[in-house]
């Protein structure tokens, strides 16, 4: 199987809220949005990402359009805990998503929120990203969570299947790729230690674990966040790669 996965929790005493899984020609990668005390759910973010990721992979593997697969997965998870949890709250568990399917010479993709997909082509690394969260951070004051899953804001996969329509989706000629949660993309976005092309090369050539290890080394070198401010010293980090 040409897929490889590396994942590591940000803290050993907390569950890993990232999730990744693959089939013969599909891969899904999810990053759970950090829980808040008032999220109204008794199951937890890790349960949510695993449940959503499993259903999403099943739909993608069955051949559903990736947006349709995500919408059905969101609805399916909502039905699993809607009777016990308050899914009307904006803080209800949600996740960022990358889904990829290889079909012949084509690579079908879906990206929602701040996880990213890197694809190697003839012209180098191509970044596929949903930039709305970063755009909001640059132009609004205060916490951006008030803009989550509302028109004009940014979207994550929570309890509303309409989020699937907000995803960045398309098709490219297939090529080696890496999907990264934002914890694995910190070397680019937080530490500015390398670019996306170098991150892709490292993950493909030395394995996804090598990219996670580089991020951990950068985090350890700045344990207080003095040079590189960040909300968490270490974040959950997950990488999925595929090479033909």
C-alpha positions, 0 to 999 in steps of 0.5 A: 500500500502506497499510503503512510501515516504518522500521528502523535499527540501534543501531550501524552496525558491527553487523547490525540484528537487528530484522526487519519485512516486509509483504504486502497485508494482513499485517505481521510485526515481530521483535526478536532477543534479543541474542546470548550467546557460549554460544548454540550457534548459528553463524548469528547472531541477524540470520539467525534473525529474518529466517528466522523473520519470512519464514516467519511472514509466509508463514503469516499471508498464507496464512490460518493462525491467527496462533498456528499460523503462529508455531508452524509458523515456529518449527518451520521455522527449527529444522529449518533449523539444528537439524543444525548448532546446539545448539537445546537451549540456553536461550540459542539465538537467539530473538525478540520478535514482533508479527504483524498481519492485516487482514481486512475490518473486523477486525484480528487480532493476536499479540504475544509478549514486549516488542514492542508494538502500538498501535491507534487507536480511538474512545477513543484509542490502545490498547496491546496488550502482553505484560507478563510480562517487565516483571512479572518485572523488578519482582519477581525479583533478578538477570538475568531470562534464567533465566526465559525460555521456562519455565513461570511466566516470559516467552516469546520465539520460539526453538526451541520451538513451544510459545511460540506458545501463550503469545502474546497474541492476539485480534481488534479492529475495524480501525484505524490501528496501529503496531507497535514494537520495544522500541528504538523504544518507548524514548521511552515506556519508558526516557526517559518523554518521551511517552506511547503515544498521542503515539508512535502519533500521531507514527508515523502522522502524520509517518511511522515514521521520525519516531518512530525519529528522536525516539528517537535524539535522546533517546539522543544527549542522554544518551550515557552513560546518566546520567539514563536508565540502559540496557543499550545507548546505542542499540538497534535500532529498528523501526516498522511502521504501517498506515493504512486 
